[in-house]
Amino acid sequence: MESDENPEAAPSEKPNLQGWRLYLVHASLYLGLVLSIMDSSAVSTALVTIGAHFDDFVHIQWVVLSYMLTYLGFALAFSRISDVIGRKWATIAALSFITTFSIGCGCAQTIQQLIVFRALQGIGGAGLYSMAFIVLPEVTPPEKLGIMSGLIGGVTVVSAVLYDSLHMMPDNDSLADMETRGPVVGGIITTYSTWRWVFWFNIPIGGTILVFLLLFCPDFKYRGRITWKQFDFFGCLIYLASCTLLITALQEGGSGSISWTSAAFIICVILAGVIFTCFAAWIAYLSRRKHSVMPLFPMRIVTHRIMLSTILVSTCVGFVFYSILVQLPERFQIVNGKSAEIAGVSLIALSGPSAFGQFTITPSFYTFRDTET
């Protein structure tokens, strides 16, 4: 099958980054990745305390899900946005989103405000995650790609471990004591504070990354760089709509709102499937014919057997991983009466081996591949 789709945006000339400048750009992108992943997992150990603060345990799950929803919906979009405005400025835009709305999350006065700010924060998180995987290979010399891949995979998993350990209770208070006293944030930020520091913690890190990116990250040009007229706005819209319907149905199903067998749940799931099918058909249509609009998702990825199998495996693992990441801390605190500290430490058994594997296996793979070739 031939496609008239333009090639992925790629540097027409690889940025010549060497020495300390290369390391600072790497550090900035790794920190951005840490921010993105921490905000998708850190709140899980603080949900009980946040729910107690606002006296609302019905909608508290949406503090996590609103972030994950926009995170999922805009992860694809940011790769195309970077083709329009450039890698550097797309990364800075994402960083501005997550830092600005972290302030809003920390200052939220109602659970509804917090959910809205978390959704907006998720847009920035999606951008930082996507841009790390796009920019790092483009600025890294070929001989260092193995180390870079191991680091980026390890950082992805370690971020969840670190932040779950940073935002914990420093003692073994019961759930009742935790609800009356409020949360206490341990770690490097401060010994005693409120749950709001879970979000304010992002501000100094975001400011540091911003300075490094402005000073040291090159704004290199790309082959196939597109304009806003070529951006797939319709694809973004229907993809986000399908994600919203599916996540809403799965979250509300079986709760006090709707049952698993109710018409509302069934309709949401069916609509999500229909709209996602329309999204796939739209991408295939744009990929097979000559159009001025660039498809949001390159069709050749799903026609490549290795890439497709990798996506399917990652999806299956991700369902389990993030379900455990959110549900276990709540169970430990509400059902077992453990502190947030114990809830966070308990997740290390899940995330620790994953991080170790990422750090060790990926560089070995690149070394083996280079030896074979």
C-alpha positions in Angstrom: 0.0 0.0 0.0 1.5 3.3 -1.0 0.8 6.4 1.0 1.2 10.0 -0.1 1.6 11.0 3.5 4.6 13.3 4.1 7.5 11.8 6.0 7.6 12.4 9.7 9.2 15.7 10.6 12.9 15.2 11.1 15.8 17.5 11.5 17.2 18.5 8.1 20.5 18.8 9.9 21.1 17.0 13.2 21.8 19.5 16.0 25.4 19.6 16.9 25.1 19.4 20.6 28.2 18.4 22.5 29.5 18.3 26.1 27.7 20.2 28.8 25.1 21.7 26.5 24.0 18.3 25.4 23.8 17.1 29.1 21.8 20.2 30.1 19.3 19.6 27.3 19.0 16.0 28.3 18.5 16.9 31.9 15.8 19.4 31.0 13.9 16.8 29.0 14.3 14.1 31.6 13.0 16.5 34.3 10.1 17.4 32.0 9.3 13.7 31.7 9.5 13.3 35.4 7.0 16.2 35.9 4.6 14.6 33.4 4.6 11.2 34.9 4.7 12.3 38.5 1.5 14.3 38.0 -0.2 11.3 36.5 0.7 9.1 39.5 1.5 11.3 42.5 -2.0 12.3 43.4 -3.0 8.6 43.9 -1.6 8.5 47.4 -3.1 11.9 48.3 -6.6 11.2 47.0 -8.0 10.2 50.4 -6.7 13.3 52.1 -7.9 15.6 49.3 -11.3 13.9 49.5 -11.4 14.5 53.2 -10.4 18.1 52.8 -13.3 18.8 50.3 -15.6 16.4 52.0 -16.3 14.7 48.7 -15.3 11.1 48.0 -17.8 10.7 45.1 -15.9 12.8 42.6 -12.4 12.4 43.9 -11.4 9.8 41.3 -11.8 12.5 38.7 -8.8 14.4 40.1 -6.7 11.6 38.6 -9.0 10.7 35.6 -9.3 14.3 34.3 -5.5 14.6 34.1 -5.3 11.2 32.4 -8.1 12.0 30.0 -6.4 15.1 28.5 -3.0 13.4 28.9 -4.2 10.6 26.6 -6.1 12.9 24.2 -3.3 15.4 23.6 -0.3 13.0 23.5 -0.8 12.4 19.8 -1.6 16.0 19.1 1.6 17.4 20.5 3.7 15.5 18.0 1.9 17.3 15.2 1.9 20.6 17.1 5.7 20.4 17.2 5.8 19.9 13.5 4.0 23.3 13.2 5.8 25.5 15.8 9.0 23.5 16.2 10.2 21.1 18.9 11.6 23.7 21.2 8.5 25.9 21.4 6.1 22.9 21.6 8.1 21.7 24.7 8.1 25.2 26.2 4.3 25.5 25.6 3.7 22.2 27.3 5.9 23.2 30.2 4.0 26.5 30.6 0.7 24.6 30.7 1.7 22.2 33.4 3.5 24.8 35.5 0.7 27.4 35.3 -2.1 25.1 36.1 -0.1 23.4 38.9 -0.5 26.8 40.6 -4.2 26.6 40.0 -4.5 23.1 41.3 -2.6 24.1 44.5 -4.9 27.1 45.0 -8.2 25.3 44.2 -11.0 26.0 46.7 -13.5 23.3 45.5 -13.2 19.8 44.1 -14.7 21.1 40.8 -12.0 23.7 40.4 -9.3 21.1 41.1 -10.7 18.7 38.5 -10.8 21.4 35.8 -7.3 22.6 36.6 -6.1 19.0 36.6 -7.6 18.5 33.1 -5.7 21.6 31.8 -2.6 20.4 33.6 -2.9 17.1 31.7 -2.5 19.0 28.3 1.0 20.1 29.5 1.8 16.7 30.8 1.0 15.1 27.5 3.2 17.6 25.7 6.2 17.0 28.0 5.9 13.2 27.7 5.6 13.3 23.9 8.4 15.8 23.3 10.8 13.9 25.5 10.5 10.9 23.2 10.7 13.0 20.1 13.5 15.5 20.9 15.9 13.2 22.8 16.7 10.9 19.9 17.0 13.9 17.6 19.7 15.7 19.7 21.5 12.6 20.8 24.6 11.3 18.9 24.0 7.8 17.5 26.7 6.2 19.7 24.8 7.4 22.9 21.3 6.3 21.9 21.6 3.1 23.9 22.3 4.9 27.1 19.7 7.5 26.3 17.0 4.8 25.8 17.8 3.1 29.0 17.7 6.4 30.9 14.4 7.5 29.4 12.8 4.2 30.1 14.1 4.1 33.7 13.1 7.7 34.4 9.6 6.8 33.2 9.2 4.2 35.9 11.3 5.7 38.7 9.2 8.9 38.5 6.2 7.1 39.8 8.2 5.5 42.6 9.9 8.8 43.7 6.8 10.9 43.8 4.7 8.3 45.5 7.4 8.3 48.2 7.8 12.0 48.3 4.1 12.8 49.0 3.5 10.6 52.0 2.7 10.8 55.6 5.8 10.7 57.8 4.2 8.6 60.5 1.7 5.8 60.9 -1.4 7.9 61.6 -4.7 6.2 61.1 -7.1 7.4 58.5 -9.2 9.3 61.1 -6.1 11.2 62.2 -5.1 11.9 58.6 -8.5 13.4 57.9 -8.5 15.7 60.8 -4.9 16.8 60.7 -4.5 17.1 57.0 -1.7 15.7 54.8 2.0 16.1 55.6 4.4 16.1 52.7 7.7 14.4 53.3 10.8 14.4 51.3 13.0 17.1 50.0 10.4 19.9 49.8 9.4 20.3 53.5 8.6 18.1 56.5 5.2 19.4 57.2 2.8 21.1 54.8 -0.5 20.5 53.0 -1.6 18.4 50.1 -1.4 21.5 47.9 2.4 21.1 47.8 1.8 18.0 45.7 1.1 20.5 42.9 3.3 23.5 44.0 6.3 21.2 43.9 6.1 21.5 40.1 6.8 25.2 40.1 10.5 25.4 40.9 11.2 22.4 38.7 9.2 23.9 35.8 11.0 27.2 36.1 14.4 25.5 36.1 13.5 23.5 33.0 12.2 26.6 31.2 15.5 28.5 31.7 17.6 25.6 30.5 15.4 25.1 27.4 15.4 28.8 26.5 19.2 29.0 26.8 20.5 25.7 25.5 17.9 23.9 23.4 18.3 24.5 19.7 15.4 25.6 17.5 16.4 23.4 14.5 14.4 23.2 11.3 12.6 20.1 9.9 11.9 18.5 6.6 8.1 18.2 6.1 7.4 20.9 8.6 3.6 21.6 8.3 1.4 24.7 8.8 -1.8 25.0 10.9 -3.9 24.5 7.7 -2.4 21.0 7.5 -3.1 20.2 11.2 -5.7 17.4 11.8 -8.1 19.3 14.0 -11.0 16.9 13.2 -8.9 13.9 14.1 -8.0 15.4 17.4 -11.6 16.2 18.2 -13.0 12.7 17.5 -10.1 11.0 19.2 -10.6 13.0 22.4 -14.4 12.4 22.2 -14.0 8.6 22.0 -11.5 8.7 25.0 -13.9 10.9 27.0 -16.9 8.7 26.5 -15.0 5.5 27.3 -13.3 6.8 30.4 -16.5 8.4 31.7 -18.4 5.1 31.2 -15.7 3.0 32.9 -15.4 5.4 35.8 -19.1 5.9 36.5 -20.2 2.3 35.7 -20.9 0.3 38.8 -20.9 3.5 41.0 -23.8 5.2 42.6 -24.4 7.1 39.3 -25.0 4.4 36.8 -24.9 0.6 36.8 -23.0 -1.7 34.5 -26.2 -2.8 32.8 -27.8 0.7 32.5 -28.6 2.3 29.2 -26.3 5.2 29.9 -23.3 2.9 30.4 -24.0 0.8 27.3 -24.7 3.9 25.1 -21.4 5.5 26.2 -19.4 2.4 25.4 -21.0 1.9 22.1 -20.6 5.5 21.1 -16.9 5.4 22.1 -16.4 2.4 19.9 -18.2 4.0 17.0 -16.3 7.3 17.2 -13.0 5.5 17.6 -13.8 3.5 14.5 -14.5 6.7 12.7 -11.2 8.1 13.9 -9.4 5.0 12.5 -11.3 5.3 9.2 -10.4 9.0 9.0 -6.7 8.4 9.5 -6.8 5.7 6.9 -8.6 8.0 4.5 -6.0 10.8 4.9 -3.1 8.4 4.7 -4.2 6.7 1.4 -5.0 9.8 -0.6 -3.2 13.0 -1.3 -4.6 15.7 1.1 -3.4 18.9 2.5 -4.2 17.7 6.0 -1.6 15.6 7.8 -3.2 12.6 9.7 -2.8 12.8 13.4 -1.5 9.2 13.6 0.7 7.8 10.8 -1.1 4.7 9.4 2.2 3.0 8.6 2.8 2.4 12.3 -0.2 0.1 12.7 0.7 -1.7 9.4 4.2 -2.5 10.9 3.9 -5.8 12.8 6.5 -5.1 15.4 5.2 -1.6 16.1 1.6 -2.8 16.3 2.5 -5.7 18.6 4.5 -3.3 20.8 1.5 -0.9 21.0 -0.9 -3.8 21.9 1.4 -5.1 24.7 2.0 -1.6 26.1 -1.8 -1.0 26.2 -2.5 -4.3 28.0 0.3 -3.7 30.5 -0.8 0.0 31.0 -4.3 -1.0 31.9 -3.1 -3.1 34.8 -0.2 -0.8 35.8 -2.3 2.4 36.1 -5.2 0.6 37.7 -2.9 -0.7 40.5 -1.2 2.7 40.8 -4.5 4.4 41.6 -6.5 1.7 43.4 -4.0 0.1 45.7 -3.0 3.3 47.6 -6.7 4.0 48.3 -7.3 0.5 49.4 -4.3 0.5 51.8 -5.6 3.7 53.4 -9.3 3.2 53.5 -9.7 -0.6 53.9 -6.5 -1.5 55.7 -6.2 1.8 57.7 -2.5 2.3 56.6 -0.8 5.7 56.3 -0.1 7.3 53.0 3.6 6.5 53.7 3.0 2.8 53.8 0.7 3.1 50.7 3.5 4.7 48.7 6.2 2.4 49.9 4.1 -0.6 49.0 4.1 0.4 45.3 7.9 0.2 45.1 7.6 -3.6 44.7 5.6 -2.9 41.5 7.7 -0.1 40.1 11.2 -0.9 41.3 11.8 -4.0 39.1 10.4 -2.2 36.1 12.8 0.6 36.5 15.7 -1.8 37.0 14.8 -3.6 33.8 14.6 -0.4 31.8 18.0 0.8 33.0 19.8 -2.5 32.2 18.0 -4.2 29.3 17.6 -1.3 26.8 21.3 -0.3 26.7 22.3 -4.0 26.3 19.9 -4.3 23.4 21.5 -1.4 21.6 25.0 -2.8 22.2 23.9 -6.2 20.9 22.3 -4.7 17.8 25.4 -2.6 17.0 27.6 -5.7 17.5 25.5 -7.7 15.1 25.5 -5.0 12.4 
